[in-house]
């Protein structure tokens, strides 16, 4: 916690050796917005290889959130590739507590997320995708709770990208299961009078588009809110320069931090569950 306070102290103190403090808005925005990495090895890569935009449009420089996404991807591979090999070597069950822990979590994804939303013959096919989504979001959420790191899922572009995969899954599975006319007849309940069909189709399309929007905002807002509260609590220490305020601020930030440990897991579960519900519903259609 002392290191956490020191980290935030560097955020609220402006450069040049002056002790002038920035506003809380600037502190929050500095932590919650993305920025290109200009220092160290990655800074050299940005300057040498990615200084020019791709096709004059796309900025390919590595930012802090891109680095967090890569870190989460690397950790997922580091955990699950050896884990898969260990499970393959012990088809009757492993004696390793490490392997058993991850198997239990995978079993949770199977029993509580995928199986309730897909028919039995589709569960095995759906598991790889939803396991990937669950653990990737989970790792991104927890990496952001490490002092000095950032939460990739606190970026609308990241959560929006994940939600777009859900939308693609809804449309793709619907077309595969019901044919190309799924986009027309599959969205509207059967038996609807012809004169009401156009109106209901527009409403259903709007509802379809709202689903990924809700997924995007829900994950972003929940992962951002707790971090902002922690920043504000820590900022109070620097603003009042009081030991009594410091005790209350650190205690409050610690409580919120512990709550965030639970929220990180819950949000990964909610995002994956809602994605499974939305994609699973397209298997049956209306």
Beta strands, then each sheet from edge to edge (+ up, - down):
end
